[in-house]
Amino acid sequence: MNVNYWQYFIELSNLPYFSQILNLLNVILILVTAVVSLLSWKAASRANEIQLLPLLSIYFRGKALRDRTIRIRNIGKSPAYDIKIESFVNIVQDIHKVWKLDLAVGGTNVLIPEEERDLTMVATSNGEDVNMAEFMVFHLDPEEEHDRKRIELIMTFRNAEGNKYYSKMETGRGGLYVKTAKRMNYWGLLYVNYCWCREKLLLNWYHFLWKFTKPSIKSSKKLII
């Protein structure tokens, strides 16, 4: 059986283009090995990335409106730092006001695993500080049953290796959801910049319109972005 096999192999080796076919098979084998190695490396890198990926959750605490606070907690296995949350902006057309609520992690901007902390809140009206943070929290609070559109904010942070991620936080009637974080790659930067430009254009548009109109209190219609 072995003799017949080697005789058959020798006969094949004498055929034209046998060496070229053998070289092609070697190239295919090398390519397959490279692809398998690349996939294995990507799987290992992804598993390591998941281990180092913080999981940030947002909670509302307190029963009474004046006691309501917004807290952030890291439920992942790795610390998060350089945490930034997009400002909540409410354009009130009838009184020509832009109400803004800035949220930030108080103290050192680092959350270790299982750490929970209050978010600091600074409210402004047309750029001036105002004492209306409680009212703005009322708009964000998913447990309040007032009629308004769901609000979407962007949160960015870095993991232990310094890689930057972004996540969308959506709140309103039906609950609050923090979507899975994604690496801040080309498409992530494009999306974040698109949201920033959209808000700036909308604000500039209303500021332009307000130059030619007077505030009115007849309409209570609000635009939330």
Residue frames as a rotation matrix with the C-alpha (Angstrom) as fourth column:
MET 1
0.571 0.821 0.000 0.00
0.821 -0.571 0.000 0.00
0.000 0.000 -1.000 0.00
ASN 2
0.537 -0.454 -0.711 2.80
0.090 -0.807 0.584 2.43
-0.839 -0.377 -0.393 0.94
VAL 3
-0.543 -0.767 0.341 4.79
0.391 0.128 0.911 1.42
-0.743 0.629 0.230 -2.16
ASN 4
-0.126 0.596 0.793 1.82
0.985 -0.017 0.170 2.14
0.115 0.803 -0.585 -4.40
TYR 5
0.789 0.435 -0.434 1.36
0.524 -0.845 0.106 5.51
-0.320 -0.311 -0.895 -2.72
TRP 6
0.116 -0.829 -0.548 4.94
-0.029 -0.554 0.832 6.58
-0.993 -0.080 -0.088 -3.31
GLN 7
-0.623 -0.294 0.725 4.83
0.657 0.307 0.689 5.35
-0.425 0.905 0.002 -6.89
TYR 8
0.319 0.839 0.441 1.72
0.940 -0.338 -0.036 7.43
0.119 0.426 -0.897 -7.46
PHE 9
0.738 -0.106 -0.667 3.40
0.223 -0.894 0.388 10.46
-0.637 -0.435 -0.636 -5.89
ILE 10
-0.347 -0.937 -0.032 6.50
0.179 -0.100 0.979 10.02
-0.921 0.334 0.202 -8.07
GLU 11
-0.387 0.287 0.876 4.32
0.919 0.192 0.343 9.80
-0.070 0.938 -0.339 -11.16
LEU 12
0.719 0.693 -0.044 2.54
0.693 -0.721 -0.023 13.01
-0.048 -0.014 -0.999 -10.17
SER 13
0.419 -0.628 -0.656 5.85
0.109 -0.682 0.723 14.78
-0.901 -0.375 -0.217 -9.55
ASN 14
-0.608 -0.666 0.433 6.86
0.478 0.128 0.869 14.08
-0.634 0.735 0.241 -13.12
LEU 15
0.260 0.793 0.551 3.77
0.961 -0.155 -0.230 15.79
-0.097 0.589 -0.802 -14.48
PRO 16
-0.486 -0.392 0.781 4.11
0.544 -0.835 -0.081 19.33
0.684 0.385 0.619 -15.94
TYR 17
-0.147 0.372 0.917 3.37
-0.373 -0.879 0.297 22.22
0.916 -0.299 0.268 -13.54
PHE 18
0.405 0.305 -0.862 3.53
0.589 0.633 0.502 19.90
0.699 -0.711 0.077 -10.51
SER 19
-0.517 -0.684 -0.515 5.97
0.842 -0.299 -0.448 22.18
0.153 -0.666 0.730 -8.72
GLN 20
-0.809 0.285 0.514 3.77
-0.183 -0.953 0.241 25.20
0.559 0.101 0.823 -9.41
ILE 21
0.253 0.948 -0.194 0.73
-0.114 0.229 0.967 23.39
0.961 -0.223 0.166 -7.99
LEU 22
0.184 -0.271 -0.945 2.75
0.877 0.480 0.034 22.37
0.444 -0.835 0.326 -4.92
ASN 23
-0.856 -0.518 0.006 3.87
0.474 -0.788 -0.392 25.96
0.208 -0.333 0.920 -4.41
LEU 24
-0.430 0.786 0.445 0.28
-0.361 -0.601 0.713 27.17
0.828 0.146 0.542 -4.74
LEU 25
0.462 0.592 -0.660 -0.84
0.329 0.576 0.748 24.69
0.823 -0.563 0.072 -2.09
ASN 26
-0.281 -0.662 -0.695 1.92
0.934 -0.023 -0.356 25.90
0.220 -0.749 0.625 0.21
VAL 27
-0.900 -0.012 0.436 0.84
0.017 -1.000 0.007 29.51
0.436 0.014 0.900 -0.30
ILE 28
0.047 0.996 0.072 -2.80
-0.276 -0.056 0.960 28.60
0.960 -0.065 0.272 0.46
LEU 29
0.346 0.018 -0.938 -1.71
0.734 0.618 0.282 26.73
0.585 -0.786 0.201 3.60
ILE 30
-0.704 -0.663 -0.254 0.35
0.691 -0.556 -0.463 29.73
0.166 -0.501 0.849 4.74
LEU 31
-0.687 0.507 0.521 -2.60
-0.292 -0.849 0.441 32.09
0.665 0.151 0.731 4.11
VAL 32
0.357 0.849 -0.389 -5.01
0.049 0.399 0.915 29.84
0.933 -0.346 0.101 6.02
THR 33
0.028 -0.447 -0.894 -2.58
0.940 0.316 -0.128 29.64
0.340 -0.837 0.429 8.92
ALA 34
-0.902 -0.391 0.183 -2.18
0.336 -0.902 -0.270 33.42
0.271 -0.182 0.945 8.92
VAL 35
-0.289 0.884 0.369 -5.96
-0.367 -0.458 0.810 33.97
0.884 0.099 0.456 8.90
VAL 36
0.480 0.445 -0.756 -6.48
0.449 0.617 0.647 31.52
0.754 -0.650 0.096 11.76
SER 37
-0.359 -0.703 -0.614 -3.70
0.917 -0.144 -0.371 33.19
0.172 -0.696 0.697 13.75
LEU 38
-0.867 0.066 0.493 -5.18
-0.017 -0.995 0.102 36.65
0.497 0.080 0.864 13.09
LEU 39
0.126 0.992 0.031 -8.66
-0.225 -0.002 0.974 35.54
0.966 -0.130 0.223 14.18
SER 40
0.348 -0.072 -0.935 -7.22
0.786 0.565 0.250 33.97
0.510 -0.822 0.254 17.32
TRP 41
-0.720 -0.673 -0.168 -5.28
0.671 -0.614 -0.416 37.15
0.177 -0.412 0.894 18.11
LYS 42
-0.611 0.570 0.549 -8.39
-0.299 -0.809 0.506 39.30
0.733 0.145 0.665 17.60
ALA 43
0.415 0.793 -0.446 -10.46
0.137 0.430 0.892 37.02
0.900 -0.431 0.070 19.83
ALA 44
0.016 -0.501 -0.865 -7.81
0.969 0.221 -0.110 37.20
0.246 -0.837 0.489 22.57
SER 45
-0.903 -0.354 0.243 -7.57
0.317 -0.931 -0.178 41.00
0.289 -0.084 0.954 22.21
ARG 46
-0.226 0.909 0.351 -11.34
-0.299 -0.408 0.863 41.35
0.927 0.090 0.364 22.37
ALA 47
0.474 0.367 -0.801 -11.52
0.559 0.578 0.595 39.18
0.681 -0.729 0.069 25.48
ASN 48
-0.416 -0.704 -0.576 -8.82
0.907 -0.279 -0.314 41.29
0.061 -0.653 0.755 27.13
GLU 49
-0.827 0.165 0.538 -10.61
-0.009 -0.960 0.280 44.49
0.562 0.226 0.795 26.09
ILE 50
0.219 0.973 -0.068 -13.86
-0.024 0.075 0.997 43.27
0.975 -0.217 0.040 27.63
GLN 51
0.239 -0.199 -0.950 -12.04
0.907 0.395 0.145 42.52
0.347 -0.897 0.275 30.87
LEU 52
-0.696 -0.611 -0.378 -10.71
0.698 -0.698 -0.157 46.09
-0.168 -0.373 0.913 30.92
LEU 53
-0.579 0.544 0.608 -14.01
0.193 -0.632 0.750 47.71
0.792 0.552 0.261 29.86
PRO 54
-0.949 0.308 -0.062 -15.79
-0.022 -0.263 -0.964 49.59
-0.314 -0.914 0.257 32.67
LEU 55
-0.411 0.896 0.166 -19.58
0.696 0.191 0.693 49.36
0.589 0.400 -0.702 32.81
LEU 56
-0.999 0.011 -0.042 -21.12
0.015 -0.823 -0.568 52.66
-0.040 -0.569 0.822 33.87
SER 57
-0.271 0.962 -0.041 -24.72
0.856 0.261 0.447 52.87
0.440 0.086 -0.894 35.06
ILE 58
-0.830 0.110 0.546 -26.82
-0.209 -0.970 -0.122 55.93
0.516 -0.215 0.829 35.88
TYR 59
-0.358 0.718 -0.597 -29.38
0.876 0.480 0.051 55.98
0.323 -0.505 -0.800 38.72
PHE 60
-0.212 0.390 0.896 -31.87
-0.292 -0.900 0.322 58.47
0.933 -0.194 0.304 40.16
ARG 61
-0.523 -0.033 -0.852 -32.00
0.729 0.501 -0.467 58.50
0.442 -0.865 -0.237 43.95
GLY 62
-0.974 0.188 -0.130 -34.33
-0.053 -0.739 -0.672 60.22
-0.222 -0.647 0.729 46.45
LYS 63
-0.412 0.897 0.157 -38.09
0.872 0.439 -0.216 60.20
-0.263 0.047 -0.964 46.90
ALA 64
0.527 0.610 -0.591 -39.03
0.438 -0.791 -0.426 63.88
-0.728 -0.034 -0.685 46.94
LEU 65
0.820 -0.161 0.550 -38.24
0.488 -0.305 -0.818 66.14
0.299 0.939 -0.172 43.99
ARG 66
0.759 -0.536 0.371 -35.92
-0.583 -0.812 0.019 68.34
0.291 -0.231 -0.929 46.06
ASP 67
0.360 -0.617 0.700 -34.02
-0.558 0.459 0.691 65.21
-0.747 -0.640 -0.179 47.18
ARG 68
0.933 0.034 0.357 -33.60
0.230 0.709 -0.667 63.66
-0.276 0.704 0.654 43.74
THR 69
0.166 -0.932 -0.323 -29.99
-0.669 -0.347 0.657 63.18
-0.724 0.107 -0.681 42.74
ILE 70
0.882 -0.018 -0.470 -28.33
-0.386 0.546 -0.744 61.49
0.270 0.838 0.474 39.78
ARG 71
0.349 -0.761 0.546 -25.72
-0.562 0.297 0.772 58.91
-0.750 -0.577 -0.324 40.66
ILE 72
0.516 -0.304 -0.801 -23.22
-0.714 0.363 -0.598 57.04
0.473 0.881 -0.030 38.53
ARG 73
0.481 -0.319 0.817 -21.80
-0.543 0.623 0.562 53.61
-0.689 -0.714 0.127 39.34
ASN 74
-0.156 -0.618 -0.770 -19.11
-0.946 0.319 -0.064 51.45
0.285 0.718 -0.634 37.80
ILE 75
0.593 0.449 0.669 -20.39
-0.628 0.777 0.035 47.87
-0.504 -0.441 0.742 37.77
GLY 76
0.748 -0.401 -0.528 -17.51
-0.311 0.491 -0.814 46.63
0.586 0.773 0.243 35.63
LYS 77
0.835 -0.488 -0.254 -14.23
0.540 0.639 0.547 44.99
-0.105 -0.594 0.797 36.65
SER 78
-0.246 -0.931 0.269 -11.92
0.956 -0.280 -0.093 47.83
0.162 0.234 0.959 35.63
PRO 79
-0.192 0.157 -0.969 -11.68
0.509 -0.828 -0.235 51.53
-0.839 -0.538 0.079 36.60
ALA 80
0.310 0.310 0.899 -13.03
0.912 -0.363 -0.189 54.28
0.267 0.879 -0.396 34.39
TYR 81
-0.168 -0.374 -0.912 -11.57
0.594 -0.777 0.210 57.76
-0.787 -0.506 0.353 34.17
ASP 82
-0.943 -0.135 -0.304 -11.93
-0.096 -0.766 0.635 60.98
-0.319 0.628 0.710 32.16
ILE 83
-0.420 0.877 0.233 -15.71
0.882 0.454 -0.123 60.51
-0.214 0.154 -0.965 32.33
LYS 84
-0.920 0.176 -0.351 -17.71
-0.228 -0.967 0.114 63.16
-0.320 0.185 0.929 30.46
ILE 85
-0.307 0.900 0.309 -21.46
0.815 0.416 -0.403 63.43
-0.491 0.129 -0.861 29.98
GLU 86
-0.676 0.117 0.728 -23.02
0.527 -0.613 0.588 65.56
0.515 0.781 0.353 27.28
SER 87
-0.929 0.344 -0.137 -24.97
-0.154 -0.696 -0.701 68.55
-0.336 -0.630 0.700 28.62
PHE 88
-0.311 0.916 0.252 -28.76
0.927 0.352 -0.134 68.34
-0.211 0.192 -0.958 28.66
VAL 89
-0.981 -0.047 -0.189 -30.16
-0.006 -0.963 0.270 71.29
-0.195 0.266 0.944 26.67
ASN 90
-0.169 0.980 0.102 -33.77
0.912 0.195 -0.361 72.44
-0.374 0.032 -0.927 26.68
ILE 91
-0.960 -0.107 0.257 -34.81
0.222 -0.851 0.475 75.17
0.168 0.514 0.841 24.25
VAL 92
-0.216 0.907 -0.362 -37.87
0.757 -0.078 -0.649 77.05
-0.616 -0.414 -0.670 25.52
GLN 93
-0.551 -0.078 0.831 -39.16
0.782 -0.395 0.482 78.88
0.290 0.916 0.279 22.48
ASP 94
0.403 0.873 0.275 -41.93
0.735 -0.488 0.471 80.92
0.546 0.013 -0.838 24.08
ILE 95
0.940 -0.090 -0.330 -39.61
0.179 -0.692 0.699 82.78
-0.291 -0.716 -0.635 26.46
HIS 96
0.728 -0.686 0.011 -36.47
-0.238 -0.267 -0.934 82.73
0.643 0.677 -0.358 24.29
LYS 97
0.411 -0.580 0.704 -34.44
-0.865 -0.004 0.502 80.73
-0.288 -0.815 -0.503 26.80
VAL 98
0.280 -0.418 -0.864 -31.83
-0.308 0.813 -0.494 78.00
0.909 0.404 0.098 26.46
TRP 99
0.637 -0.021 0.771 -31.77
-0.761 0.145 0.633 75.98
-0.126 -0.989 0.076 29.66
LYS 100
0.239 -0.681 -0.692 -28.72
-0.382 0.589 -0.712 73.81
0.893 0.435 -0.119 30.13
LEU 101
0.843 -0.015 0.537 -27.77
-0.505 0.322 0.801 71.23
-0.185 -0.946 0.264 32.75
ASP 102
0.105 -0.896 -0.432 -24.12
-0.673 0.256 -0.694 70.19
0.732 0.364 -0.576 33.00
LEU 103
0.963 0.191 0.192 -23.47
-0.271 0.701 0.660 66.83
-0.009 -0.687 0.727 34.68
ALA 104
0.144 -0.970 -0.198 -20.04
-0.571 0.082 -0.817 65.79
0.808 0.231 -0.542 35.93
VAL 105
0.471 -0.122 -0.874 -18.40
0.585 0.784 0.206 63.29
0.660 -0.608 0.440 38.27
GLY 106
0.867 -0.097 0.488 -17.62
-0.366 -0.789 0.493 65.14
0.338 -0.606 -0.720 41.49
GLY 107
0.606 -0.708 0.364 -14.12
-0.333 0.190 0.924 65.04
-0.723 -0.680 -0.121 42.93
THR 108
-0.521 -0.852 -0.055 -11.46
-0.502 0.254 0.827 62.97
-0.691 0.459 -0.559 41.21
ASN 109
0.297 0.682 -0.669 -12.75
-0.936 0.070 -0.344 61.91
-0.188 0.728 0.659 37.80
VAL 110
-0.680 -0.448 -0.581 -12.13
-0.519 0.853 -0.052 58.20
0.519 0.266 -0.812 38.37
LEU 111
0.400 0.789 0.466 -14.57
-0.916 0.351 0.192 55.43
-0.012 -0.504 0.864 39.25
ILE 112
-0.768 -0.638 0.050 -13.08
-0.640 0.767 -0.042 52.18
-0.012 -0.064 -0.998 40.51
PRO 113
-0.556 0.578 -0.598 -15.12
0.030 0.733 0.680 48.94
0.831 0.359 -0.425 40.25
GLU 114
-0.053 0.725 -0.687 -18.29
0.873 0.368 0.321 48.96
0.485 -0.582 -0.652 42.40
GLU 115
-0.790 -0.205 -0.578 -17.83
0.489 -0.780 -0.392 52.65
-0.370 -0.592 0.716 43.26
GLU 116
0.093 0.879 0.467 -20.92
0.927 -0.248 0.282 54.88
0.363 0.407 -0.838 43.18
ARG 117
-0.707 -0.408 -0.577 -20.97
0.585 -0.796 -0.154 58.67
-0.396 -0.447 0.802 43.34
ASP 118
0.414 0.838 -0.355 -23.30
0.494 -0.535 -0.686 61.65
-0.765 0.108 -0.635 42.92
LEU 119
-0.174 -0.366 0.914 -23.07
0.941 -0.335 0.045 63.63
0.290 0.868 0.403 39.71
THR 120
-0.565 -0.028 -0.825 -22.58
0.383 -0.894 -0.232 67.34
-0.731 -0.447 0.516 40.24
MET 121
0.062 0.700 0.711 -25.22
0.998 -0.064 -0.024 69.48
0.029 0.711 -0.702 38.52
VAL 122
-0.646 -0.238 -0.726 -24.87
0.263 -0.961 0.082 73.06
-0.717 -0.138 0.683 37.28
ALA 123
0.172 0.811 0.559 -27.88
0.943 0.028 -0.332 74.71
-0.285 0.584 -0.760 35.61
THR 124
-0.788 -0.385 -0.480 -27.70
0.219 -0.904 0.366 77.77
-0.575 0.183 0.797 33.37
SER 125
0.407 0.879 0.250 -30.24
0.716 -0.137 -0.684 79.89
-0.567 0.457 -0.685 31.51
ASN 126
0.928 -0.140 0.345 -28.85
0.206 -0.579 -0.789 81.63
0.310 0.803 -0.509 28.42
GLY 127
0.159 -0.987 -0.016 -25.37
0.336 0.070 -0.939 81.05
0.928 0.144 0.343 29.83
GLU 128
-0.289 -0.219 0.932 -26.04
-0.687 -0.631 -0.361 82.48
0.667 -0.744 0.032 33.29
ASP 129
-0.889 -0.087 -0.449 -26.04
0.212 0.792 -0.573 80.31
0.405 -0.605 -0.686 36.44
VAL 130
-0.149 0.902 0.406 -29.54
-0.761 -0.367 0.535 79.74
0.631 -0.230 0.741 37.82
ASN 131
-0.798 -0.061 0.600 -30.95
-0.524 0.564 -0.639 77.76
-0.299 -0.824 -0.482 40.73
MET 132
0.278 0.931 -0.237 -33.07
-0.930 0.199 -0.309 75.36
-0.240 0.306 0.921 38.71
ALA 133
-0.712 -0.623 -0.324 -31.13
-0.677 0.732 0.081 72.09
0.187 0.277 -0.943 38.73
GLU 134
-0.674 0.522 0.523 -34.07
-0.063 0.665 -0.744 70.34
-0.736 -0.535 -0.415 40.43
PHE 135
0.347 0.848 -0.400 -36.40
-0.487 -0.201 -0.850 71.41
-0.801 0.490 0.344 37.63
MET 136
0.044 -0.425 -0.904 -33.97
-0.986 0.128 -0.108 70.14
0.162 0.896 -0.413 34.98
VAL 137
-0.910 -0.344 0.231 -33.60
-0.394 0.892 -0.224 66.82
-0.130 -0.295 -0.947 36.81
PHE 138
-0.153 0.951 0.267 -37.39
-0.270 0.220 -0.937 66.57
-0.951 -0.216 0.223 36.70
HIS 139
0.487 0.301 -0.820 -37.18
-0.840 -0.096 -0.534 66.57
-0.239 0.949 0.206 32.89
LEU 140
-0.344 -0.731 -0.589 -34.53
-0.818 0.542 -0.195 63.82
0.462 0.414 -0.784 32.89
ASP 141
-0.623 0.055 0.780 -36.15
-0.617 0.579 -0.533 61.65
-0.481 -0.814 -0.326 35.57
PRO 142
-0.811 0.293 -0.506 -37.58
-0.267 0.585 0.766 58.49
0.521 0.756 -0.396 33.93
GLU 143
-0.727 0.546 -0.417 -39.98
0.687 0.582 -0.436 57.97
0.005 -0.603 -0.798 36.84
GLU 144
-0.574 0.543 -0.613 -41.82
-0.173 -0.812 -0.557 61.23
-0.801 -0.214 0.560 36.23
GLU 145
-0.279 0.587 0.760 -44.94
0.787 0.594 -0.170 60.81
-0.551 0.551 -0.627 34.11
HIS 146
0.136 0.318 -0.938 -44.87
-0.223 -0.913 -0.342 64.17
-0.965 0.255 -0.053 32.30
ASP 147
0.778 0.266 0.570 -45.33
0.463 0.371 -0.805 64.28
-0.425 0.890 0.165 28.54
ARG 148
0.469 -0.659 -0.587 -42.04
-0.733 -0.662 0.157 64.77
-0.493 0.357 -0.794 26.74
LYS 149
0.726 -0.262 -0.636 -39.83
-0.419 0.564 -0.711 63.09
0.546 0.783 0.300 24.20
ARG 150
0.825 -0.545 -0.148 -37.19
0.522 0.635 0.570 60.62
-0.217 -0.547 0.808 25.26
ILE 151
0.799 -0.593 -0.097 -33.85
-0.594 -0.804 0.019 62.34
-0.089 0.043 -0.995 25.81
GLU 152
0.814 -0.581 0.009 -30.57
0.561 0.781 -0.275 60.97
0.153 0.229 0.962 24.51
LEU 153
0.760 -0.649 0.041 -27.19
-0.624 -0.710 0.328 62.02
-0.184 -0.275 -0.944 25.90
ILE 154
0.626 -0.643 -0.442 -23.68
0.048 0.597 -0.801 60.83
0.778 0.480 0.405 25.06
MET 155
0.842 -0.429 0.326 -21.21
-0.393 -0.074 0.917 59.67
-0.369 -0.900 -0.231 27.71
THR 156
0.575 -0.738 -0.354 -17.49
-0.170 0.315 -0.934 59.17
0.800 0.597 0.055 27.03
PHE 157
0.774 -0.402 0.490 -14.76
-0.514 0.054 0.856 57.65
-0.371 -0.914 -0.164 29.20
ARG 158
0.088 -0.816 -0.572 -11.41
-0.780 0.300 -0.549 55.84
0.620 0.494 -0.610 29.09
ASN 159
0.931 0.165 -0.324 -10.43
0.025 0.860 0.510 52.40
0.363 -0.483 0.797 30.35
ALA 160
0.762 -0.647 -0.031 -7.29
0.094 0.063 0.994 51.32
-0.640 -0.760 0.109 32.21
GLU 161
-0.006 -0.789 0.615 -5.28
0.883 0.284 0.373 51.22
-0.469 0.546 0.695 28.98
GLY 162
-0.558 -0.194 -0.807 -6.31
0.024 -0.976 0.219 54.74
-0.830 0.103 0.549 27.98
ASN 163
-0.856 0.312 0.413 -8.63
0.482 0.188 0.856 53.63
0.189 0.931 -0.311 25.18
LYS 164
-0.808 0.569 -0.152 -11.59
-0.464 -0.774 -0.430 55.97
-0.363 -0.277 0.890 24.71
TYR 165
-0.737 0.657 0.159 -15.19
0.672 0.687 0.275 54.76
0.072 0.310 -0.948 24.52
TYR 166
-0.803 0.587 0.106 -18.60
-0.590 -0.807 0.002 56.33
0.087 -0.061 0.994 24.05
SER 167
-0.765 0.637 -0.099 -22.05
0.644 0.752 -0.140 55.22
-0.015 -0.171 -0.985 25.12
LYS 168
-0.577 0.661 0.481 -25.55
-0.193 -0.682 0.705 56.59
0.794 0.314 0.521 24.57
MET 169
-0.887 0.363 -0.285 -27.73
0.373 0.202 -0.905 57.25
-0.271 -0.910 -0.315 27.60
GLU 170
-0.620 0.754 0.218 -31.47
-0.052 -0.316 0.947 57.42
0.783 0.576 0.235 26.87
THR 171
-0.880 0.327 -0.346 -34.01
0.400 0.114 -0.910 58.48
-0.258 -0.938 -0.231 29.48
GLY 172
-0.679 0.734 -0.027 -37.69
-0.686 -0.620 0.381 59.29
0.263 0.277 0.924 29.61
ARG 173
0.241 0.863 0.445 -41.00
-0.913 0.357 -0.198 57.52
-0.330 -0.358 0.874 29.88
GLY 174
0.860 0.063 -0.506 -40.28
-0.275 0.893 -0.356 53.79
0.429 0.446 0.786 29.91
GLY 175
0.817 -0.560 -0.137 -37.06
0.447 0.465 0.764 53.97
-0.364 -0.686 0.630 31.89
LEU 176
0.582 -0.740 -0.337 -33.42
-0.756 -0.645 0.113 54.91
-0.301 0.188 -0.935 31.60
TYR 177
0.900 -0.288 0.328 -31.06
0.371 0.900 -0.230 52.89
-0.229 0.329 0.916 29.43
VAL 178
0.294 -0.887 -0.357 -27.28
-0.727 -0.449 0.518 53.07
-0.620 0.107 -0.777 29.07
LYS 179
0.956 0.147 -0.253 -26.34
-0.289 0.625 -0.726 51.32
0.051 0.767 0.640 25.85
THR 180
0.675 -0.724 0.138 -23.26
0.647 0.672 0.362 49.16
-0.355 -0.155 0.922 25.35
ALA 181
0.467 -0.592 -0.656 -20.07
-0.340 -0.806 0.485 51.22
-0.816 -0.003 -0.578 25.12
LYS 182
0.860 -0.217 0.461 -18.23
0.509 0.426 -0.748 51.29
-0.034 0.878 0.477 21.79
ARG 183
-0.090 -0.978 -0.187 -14.63
0.833 -0.177 0.525 52.11
-0.546 -0.108 0.830 20.98
MET 184
0.592 0.237 -0.770 -14.13
-0.056 -0.941 -0.333 55.70
-0.804 0.240 -0.544 19.86
ASN 185
-0.297 -0.648 0.701 -12.98
0.723 0.327 0.609 54.84
-0.624 0.688 0.371 16.35
TYR 186
-0.985 -0.123 0.122 -13.50
0.173 -0.680 0.713 56.79
-0.005 0.723 0.691 13.12
TRP 187
-0.347 0.930 0.121 -17.25
0.393 0.027 0.919 56.14
0.852 0.366 -0.375 13.06
GLY 188
0.164 0.365 -0.917 -17.56
0.986 -0.045 0.158 56.98
0.016 -0.930 -0.367 16.75
LEU 189
-0.633 -0.463 -0.621 -15.83
0.472 -0.866 0.165 60.33
-0.614 -0.189 0.767 16.25
LEU 190
-0.901 0.337 0.272 -18.04
0.130 -0.388 0.912 61.01
0.413 0.858 0.306 13.23
TYR 191
-0.018 0.961 -0.276 -21.20
0.702 0.209 0.681 60.30
0.712 -0.182 -0.679 15.24
VAL 192
0.050 -0.017 -0.999 -20.16
0.929 -0.365 0.052 62.36
-0.366 -0.931 -0.002 18.28
ASN 193
-0.842 -0.416 -0.343 -19.15
0.265 -0.874 0.408 65.33
-0.469 0.253 0.846 16.11
TYR 194
-0.665 0.685 0.297 -22.39
0.329 -0.089 0.940 65.05
0.670 0.723 -0.166 14.16
CYS 195
0.230 0.769 -0.596 -24.43
0.913 0.042 0.406 65.30
0.337 -0.638 -0.692 17.38
TRP 196
-0.224 -0.408 -0.885 -22.33
0.714 -0.687 0.135 68.27
-0.663 -0.602 0.445 18.53
CYS 197
-0.985 -0.164 0.044 -22.71
0.144 -0.668 0.730 70.11
-0.091 0.726 0.682 15.21
ARG 198
-0.355 0.928 0.111 -26.45
0.595 0.132 0.792 69.40
0.721 0.347 -0.600 15.08
GLU 199
0.271 0.435 -0.859 -26.94
0.953 -0.249 0.175 70.96
-0.138 -0.866 -0.482 18.52
LYS 200
-0.517 -0.553 -0.653 -24.81
0.467 -0.822 0.326 74.01
-0.717 -0.136 0.684 17.69
LEU 201
-0.929 0.203 0.311 -26.64
0.227 -0.353 0.908 74.63
0.294 0.913 0.282 14.42
LEU 202
-0.021 0.986 -0.167 -30.02
0.785 0.120 0.607 74.33
0.619 -0.118 -0.777 16.14
LEU 203
0.139 0.007 -0.990 -29.01
0.859 -0.498 0.117 76.75
-0.493 -0.867 -0.075 18.90
ASN 204
-0.810 -0.500 -0.307 -27.65
0.270 -0.783 0.561 79.28
-0.520 0.371 0.769 16.39
TRP 205
-0.676 0.632 0.379 -30.83
0.465 -0.033 0.885 78.99
0.572 0.775 -0.271 14.35
TYR 206
0.298 0.847 -0.440 -33.05
0.901 -0.097 0.423 79.82
0.316 -0.522 -0.792 17.31
HIS 207
-0.134 -0.418 -0.898 -30.80
0.654 -0.719 0.237 82.66
-0.745 -0.555 0.370 18.45
PHE 208
-0.965 -0.198 0.173 -31.09
0.254 -0.539 0.803 84.07
-0.066 0.819 0.570 14.92
LEU 209
-0.286 0.939 0.190 -34.89
0.624 0.032 0.780 83.78
0.727 0.342 -0.596 14.92
TRP 210
0.247 0.412 -0.877 -35.18
0.963 -0.205 0.175 85.38
-0.107 -0.888 -0.448 18.36
LYS 211
-0.752 -0.552 -0.360 -33.54
0.492 -0.834 0.251 88.55
-0.439 0.011 0.898 17.03
PHE 212
-0.900 0.427 0.090 -36.67
-0.171 -0.534 0.828 89.19
0.402 0.730 0.553 14.95
THR 213
0.062 0.948 -0.314 -39.36
0.250 0.289 0.924 87.99
0.966 -0.136 -0.219 17.37
LYS 214
-0.293 -0.063 0.954 -40.48
-0.796 -0.536 -0.280 88.87
0.529 -0.842 0.107 20.87
PRO 215
-0.992 -0.059 -0.111 -40.89
0.014 0.823 -0.567 86.41
0.125 -0.564 -0.816 23.75
SER 216
-0.161 0.987 0.032 -44.41
-0.702 -0.137 0.699 85.11
0.694 0.090 0.715 24.20
ILE 217
-0.860 -0.077 0.505 -45.97
-0.459 0.549 -0.698 83.27
-0.223 -0.832 -0.508 27.12
LYS 218
0.107 0.972 -0.209 -49.04
-0.979 0.066 -0.193 82.18
-0.173 0.226 0.959 25.16
SER 219
0.640 0.065 -0.766 -47.46
-0.402 0.878 -0.261 78.92
0.655 0.475 0.588 24.06
SER 220
0.490 -0.448 0.747 -45.91
-0.749 0.221 0.624 76.43
-0.445 -0.866 -0.228 26.44
LYS 221
0.992 -0.117 -0.045 -44.59
0.069 0.809 -0.583 74.20
0.105 0.576 0.811 23.70
LYS 222
0.438 -0.891 0.123 -40.98
-0.642 -0.214 0.736 73.15
-0.630 -0.401 -0.665 24.35
LEU 223
0.756 -0.328 -0.566 -38.36
-0.345 0.536 -0.771 71.60
0.557 0.778 0.292 22.18
ILE 224
0.629 -0.553 0.547 -36.06
-0.474 0.286 0.833 69.16
-0.617 -0.783 -0.082 23.97
ILE 225
0.654 -0.500 -0.567 -32.81
-0.445 0.353 -0.823 67.97
0.612 0.791 0.008 22.41
